[in-house]
Amino acid sequence: MPVAEATLPALESAQQDSCPLALIPAGSFTMGDTFNEGDSDERPTHTVYVSAFYMDKHEVTKALWDDVCNWAISHGYSFEYGAAGKANNHPAQSMTWYDAVKWCNARSEKAGRVPAYYTDAGLTVRYRSGQVAPYVKWNSGYRLPAEAEWEKAARGGASGRRFPWSDTDNITHSRANYYSSSSYAYDTSTTRGYHPTFATGGDPYTSPVAYFAPNGYGLYDMAGNVWEWCWDWYGSYSSGSQTDPRGPASGSGRVIRGGGWVSFAIGCR
């Protein structure tokens, strides 16, 4: 159930719509599974330098998604399936990657910004319909985060931690909306299964955005609630240091990160 969590380049003003932004400072971090406990595609760990950017402090709400979509449809955009959402203050979810990207463009245009995504290499034809692997004007408009940007943001400035908080490497229902199980030693929640506060009224068992405490950068729900779309095609990690990586040139699927309300603790790392 991926959600769009949009970014803006740091050279742009942080003034925007109803979703507040956090500045993610430039710097290097160690990307990947430092605990050597996950799948092989989480390794090798490697050093990544990421330029500064702004990121939505919380997942895009259903209210904001609908507001932008209503504007977009009357301004030349078309969406495949749109998005679902349990309530206006819950995250928009279940949208396709293509709809998330087009939505970012529409959000840019609605706000009077130059969009990030185009259907031509000359960056003149704005991406508004269909399914294409768009070209990107990286320093303009709202866009999905690259996977490295997402991970740096999720870590909140802390190094080598398992989750988006720095005071413990364990997870509980007091910190995130996920499916708790005794299968993982670092899942120390006193309640098991779906989050007891939100497993009501039929699924999805999402929680309102910004319900739990933020990480060191002021970002919410970087573990649990809903998975989040990234820009990158899925592919193997690099074994060497990188600067602002944006993933493979092609692939068969896009990256999602962060885990969701149905995810075990291992998927929320």
Secondary structure as GFF3:
##gff-version 3
##sequence-region A 1 269
A	DSSP	beta_strand	7	9	.	.	.	ID=ss1
A	DSSP	beta_strand	21	24	.	.	.	ID=ss2
A	DSSP	beta_strand	27	31	.	.	.	ID=ss3
A	DSSP	three_ten_helix	40	42	.	.	.	ID=ss4
A	DSSP	beta_strand	46	50	.	.	.	ID=ss5
A	DSSP	beta_strand	53	56	.	.	.	ID=ss6
A	DSSP	alpha_helix	62	73	.	.	.	ID=ss7
A	DSSP	alpha_helix	97	110	.	.	.	ID=ss8
A	DSSP	beta_strand	117	118	.	.	.	ID=ss9
A	DSSP	beta_strand	135	136	.	.	.	ID=ss10
A	DSSP	alpha_helix	147	155	.	.	.	ID=ss11
A	DSSP	beta_strand	228	233	.	.	.	ID=ss12
A	DSSP	beta_strand	242	243	.	.	.	ID=ss13
A	DSSP	beta_strand	254	257	.	.	.	ID=ss14
A	DSSP	three_ten_helix	265	268	.	.	.	ID=ss15
###
